[in-house]
Structure formats: C-alpha cells, structure tokens
Amino acid sequence: MAARRAPRPLVVKLGGSLADTPLLTGWLEALDLYPDPLVIVPGGGGFADAVRGMQKTMRFDDDAAHQIALVAMEQYGLALAALWPRLAMAETSAAIGRALRTGRVACWAPAAMALASPLPKSWDVTSDTLAAWLAAQLRAEQLLLIKSAPVDPDADLSLADLANAGLTDRLFPHFAAASGADIFIAGPSALPDAPTKFLRRHIPGLQPRRA
C-alpha cells in the first residue's frame, strides 16, 4: 500500500479587525483543533491603522508605509503568539516548514519574504494578497480568510465580487487565482460550526467562484 503523502498546509489569514472582539478567542480555539499543518498570516488591524495615521502626520511615502505595515503585521502575530502557545513565528518558508514538522502552528512574519518579492510595495497589497502569495509559495491546497465583516456562506460570489464589495483588496483575485489553492472566506456566522468542521478537516465559510 502506498504511503499517504504529507498534507500540504492550510493557510489562514486572521483579520486584524478581530483583535478587539470576542470572536478572536473563538477562532483561535477552533483553529487549534485543525489536525493538519496550519500556517497563520496575521492581519494588520489596529497596528496597520497606526501606520496609516503616522503616514498622514509624517508624510512618508507608500514604499516606507508598506515596509512599516509589514512590521505591523508581525506585531499582531507576536500578540497572537502570546495568546496561543502553539504558535511559532517564522520568517521564511524553511522556518515555516521547521515549525510544522515539530507540531507547531506557524505564524508568518512577512517582512523579509515580502520585501524580497516582486509584490507591489503600496497599500494596494494588504494581508489578503500577502496570504494568497504565501499560499502559492507553500503550494497550499487551501486558503481561508477570516474576517470580522459579515460573509454569507451561501452567497454566489466570485473572487472579483469579493474585491468589488471591499471584502478583500483589489489585487487579491489575481493572486488568489494564481495560488492554485481553494479559496474560502469566513465571517462571524461561520464561527459556531468552525470547531467541528476543522476537526473533520473541512473549511468553514464561503467558497467563491474563481470567475
């Protein structure tokens, strides 16, 4: 009998807007039940909002703002790691792999890889697009965006519809399609069923059409 191949990771972008809501604890507890390799991409949330505010005050350019916003994502990741002991910060694909092999959940610190990539260095690239780009680098089978905004899991929406509705950034449809991963997006209504679904290796939320 052929050996079962090692599962490819699930990449989950955990929205920064969840940080000051009771939803965050629920999602962390649900994600901890997922039995296969798991990689978290932290959003920006209030940490990125602080960068936007300082850019208005100091008037530095978008290139600098992009770099600082990547560090803001890492700050959110460090905060998540303080709440979730299994979470291990990882800057590179190799470090992510090491964390996963030891049974940890990897939390991507994006600055090093993102700044070395050809990704646009502007506010057009949010953690949504970064998560899709990382999913491609890791050859992930599935990508889940967890949002605080309402998402109807039964809606008939395309990737472009998500961007047009402001649920993702405008570059996300392109990078999501290019990633090769199955895309899911979950709002608060998906949380009650999430623990059971994760235990069964199912992904909660809406699965949008590619076109």
N, C-alpha and C positions, 0 to 999 in steps of 0.2 A: 504494500500500500504506500502510495506517495506521501511524503511528509507534507503536512499543512504549512503553507508559506506564512511567514511572519506578516501579520496585518499591517497595512500602511496606516499612518496616523490620521486621526480626526483632528482638523484644525478648527479651533473655536475662537472667534473674535468676541471678547467680552466687553460690552459697551461701557465706556467711562461714565455715561449718564446713569448707570445703575449704582454708582458708588454711594450716593446719599439716599438710597431707597432700601426698604426691607427685602426687595427682590434679590439683591446681591447674595445674601446668605443662602437663600433658597437655591439659587443657581449653582453656587459653589458646592453645596451639599449634593445636589443632583449630579453634577459633573463628576464628583468623586466616586460615583457608582459605576462610571463607564469602565468596562473591563479591558479595553484595548488601548494602544498608545494614543496619548492625548497631548496636544500642543495648544497652549493658550496664547492668543495675541491680545494684549491689553489695549483698550481704547485710550482716548486722551482725557475726555471728560473735563472736570474742573482744572486738571493740571494743564491741558491744552488751552482752556479758556484763559488761564493766566498768561500764557504766551501771547495770545491774541491781544489781551489788554496791554501788555508791555510793548508789543509792536506798535500799537497806536500811540503810546506815550513816548517811546524812544525813537520810533520811525526807522527801525532797521528793516532790511529788505526781506522778501519772501524766502530767499535762499537761507538766510540765517534763521528765519522763523521756522522753516521746515526742520532744520537741524535741532533747534531747541524743542520743537514739538515732539520729535523722536525721543528725546531725553524725557519729555513729559510722559510719554507712554511707558517708558522704563520706570518712572517714579510710581505710576499706577500699578505696574507689575510688582514692584517691591512691596507696595502696600498689600496687594493680593497675597503675596508670598507670606506676609506676616499673619494673614488670616487663615491660610491654607498650608499646613506644614508639608504636604506632598509636593508643593510647587517649587520647582528649581529654576532659577534664572539662567538663561542660555543665550549667548550672543551669536553663535554660528550653527550651521547645520550639523557639524560634528558634535558640538556641545549638546544640541538637542538630542542627537542620537545617543550620546552617553547617558543623559538623564533618563531617556525612555528605557534603555537597557537595564537600568537599575530599579525600575518600577516607579520612578518619579513621574510627575506631570511636568512637562517642560513649559516654561513661560518665556516667550521670546522677547529679548531685549533688542529692539530692531535697529538701533543707530548704526552699528558697524556694517551690517549687511546692506541696509537700505542706502546708505551714503555711498557705498562702493558699487551700487547697481545703476543702471541707466534710467531708473524711475525719475519722473519729473520732480524737481525739488520746489514744490509750491504747496499751497493749501488745497490744491485740486486732489492731492494724494492724501487721503485720510487712512485711518487704521483699517477701514473696509478693504480698500485696494491693497494695502500692505498685506493683509491677511490672505487675499487671493494670490498675490505674488508669492508669498511664502508657501502656500499650498502647492503651487507649481514647482517650487524648488524642492519640496519634500516629496513630491509625487503623491500627495494626499488623495485619498479616494473621496473624501467628503469635507466640505467647509460649511460651518454653521456660524451665522452672525446672530448674536443675542443682543436684542435692543430693548430699551425701556418704552419705546413707542409702540402703539397697538399694531399688531400684524394679524390679519385674518388668515388662518391656516388653510382655509378652503377657497381663497380668492384665486381667480385666474389671472395671474400677473406674470409678465416676462421680466428678465433682468433689466431691460430698458425701462419698464414701467416702475420698477423699484427706484431707479435713479431719478426718473421724472417726478416721482412722488416725494423725493427728498429722503427716502429711507436709506439710501446709500449715496456715496459720492458719484459724480458723473463718469468717472473713469472705471468704476467697479465693473460694469457689464463686460467691458473688453477684457479686463484681467481675469474676471471670474470665468468667462468662456474659455480663455486661453489656458487656464489652470488644469483643465481636464477633470476637475473634481465635481461631484454632485453638490449643488448649492442648496442650502437651507437658510431660512431667516425666521427667527422666533421672537415673539413679543411676550408680554406678561401672561397672556392667556395660555401659552404653551407650558408654563412652569408646572402647574398641578400634575400633568401627566409625564413630565420630563424624567423623574426618577425611575419609573417603571420602564419607560422607553430606553433610557440609557442602559439600564441593566440588561435589556434584551438586544443591545447593540442597534437600536433604532434611533433615528434622529428626530427630535420634535420640531414643529413649526411648518412653515410654508416651503414647498419646493417649487421655485419659479421656473417658468419656461425659459429656454435659452434665447428664443426669438419670438 
